[in-house]
Amino acid sequence: MTVDTSSADDSTVGAGAESLTIEAAVEAAEAVLAQRFGSAITLIDAEDLHGSGPATVVRARVASSPFALPRTLVVKHYPGTPGPGEADSFAREAASYQLFTALPPEERVCPELLAHSAEHRVIVIDDLGRTSTLEDKLRGSDSRAAETALLSWARSLGKIHFSTANREADFNALLRRLSIRSKSEEQAGRDLDADPAEAVEQVPVLLREVLGVATPEAVRDVATRVGEQVRAPSYRAFSPVDLWPDNNLVTPAGVRFLDFERGRVRSALVDAAHLRIPFITSAKPLALPAGMGEAMVAAWRAEVIELWPALADEDTLSAYLLDNELLLVWLATLRRLPALDSAPETSQAGSAAALATWWRDLGEHAERDGEDDVAEQAYAVAGALNTRFGPGLELPLYPAFR
């Protein structure tokens, strides 16, 4: 059957589909809440929160319940199922929230998990309210508020690491119990660890072919060592992985993390390196003022120093951060440079400026730590990016700091 849509209102069609997905999320939430509490619970006034991942994210009000539930709840419904070899976002999110909800309230830096169901592929969590995200603070006009939020974000990340270190077996057990494809989920988890090896192999080729910059053997050796180091059993803790400013709410109790669709246990030092080059994995990163990264590292370290006392030594911490910063810059180059090389000139500036800034920062940090081979190559890459895609490539500051 052919339908004539020439006079149809696309927005109406879209609204209808959106309404159905919201209704499905609410029905799944009511079903799992009834299972959890043993009595019917009605949700009304559902509002689409427009999640960026595969889930339908809805805020709904509790209309009637014999239990002392919050007035509003947030529902994350995953109607789709992962394909072969794909990570199960529902399983990772639910396992992450289970891990945190088992902690004492004072150690929890995310909403409380109220109910979940692998059958319905839904989680129901406490609603932290209509408050600003870290992204809102960074794109606002109050530099002091933005700085305070960034330091709170770093402290909350440290609290995550402190409270979840040595709990890798617990997380993996929860994940296996929830995943509909346990074997493919485990493989997908291993594939996340494969990125460093891929970067070590491919980035030197990319730099040579696209920018004409050679990678000395000494620098390759550093990258290889770091790629192996991130799999070591030391310094492992839970990571949200997607360390983006729009994934965090700024609350009176501090920054709270929201999205764990790729949550996993990995080296906490990888997360700590993100504090030096914040939001390097987000789609549209901007820069922070000089010194902000080091202040965030100090805030993070204050939360984990009791757990990992070796990090009290400045040289030890700096060496770890430099190693993992190099890894993050190489991974960002692997993601961005091929697309940048083939993109129209009009769309090159932002990504090119980001890469040039990150390589230049890597050079400065390496030079400060006496890693001359790493510094020389990093400066060469930053210069080549500026020559190829510039001139004057520099990542602009977030609006709050302009």
Secondary structure as GFF3:
##gff-version 3
##sequence-region A 1 402
A	DSSP	alpha_helix	10	37	.	.	.	ID=ss1
A	DSSP	beta_strand	42	48	.	.	.	ID=ss2
A	DSSP	beta_strand	56	64	.	.	.	ID=ss3
A	DSSP	beta_strand	72	77	.	.	.	ID=ss4
A	DSSP	alpha_helix	89	101	.	.	.	ID=ss5
A	DSSP	three_ten_helix	105	107	.	.	.	ID=ss6
A	DSSP	beta_strand	113	117	.	.	.	ID=ss7
A	DSSP	beta_strand	122	126	.	.	.	ID=ss8
A	DSSP	alpha_helix	134	138	.	.	.	ID=ss9
A	DSSP	alpha_helix	143	164	.	.	.	ID=ss10
A	DSSP	alpha_helix	168	178	.	.	.	ID=ss11
A	DSSP	alpha_helix	182	206	.	.	.	ID=ss12
A	DSSP	pi_helix	207	211	.	.	.	ID=ss13
A	DSSP	alpha_helix	217	229	.	.	.	ID=ss14
A	DSSP	beta_strand	236	239	.	.	.	ID=ss15
A	DSSP	three_ten_helix	245	247	.	.	.	ID=ss16
A	DSSP	beta_strand	248	251	.	.	.	ID=ss17
A	DSSP	beta_strand	254	257	.	.	.	ID=ss18
A	DSSP	beta_strand	264	267	.	.	.	ID=ss19
A	DSSP	alpha_helix	268	276	.	.	.	ID=ss20
A	DSSP	alpha_helix	292	304	.	.	.	ID=ss21
A	DSSP	three_ten_helix	309	312	.	.	.	ID=ss22
A	DSSP	alpha_helix	314	342	.	.	.	ID=ss23
A	DSSP	three_ten_helix	345	347	.	.	.	ID=ss24
A	DSSP	alpha_helix	349	368	.	.	.	ID=ss25
A	DSSP	alpha_helix	372	389	.	.	.	ID=ss26
A	DSSP	three_ten_helix	399	401	.	.	.	ID=ss27
###
